Amino acid sequence: MNTSQIYIIISIVVLAIITIFAIFLNKAKKKKKVSKLAGLAFAFILAGILFGNDRLIGYGLMGIGVIIAVVDIVMKSKSK
């Protein structure tokens, strides 16, 4: 296992821990469901991290995820 794979595994584990903390801390608060676009953006970003061996595919997937997240933010801000 080379160094880049170790960094990828560490980043996935840290992201999972943050997600778990966010889920447990938000149980006491009013639950807000993640929109479909936000979930799709999250999936693209994770896929970009997982397929990071090929830079074009990895950065492309992460870029698509960021664009979808920005679209979701803009749509939510206009609906308020």
Beta strands, then each sheet from edge to edge (+ up, - down):
end
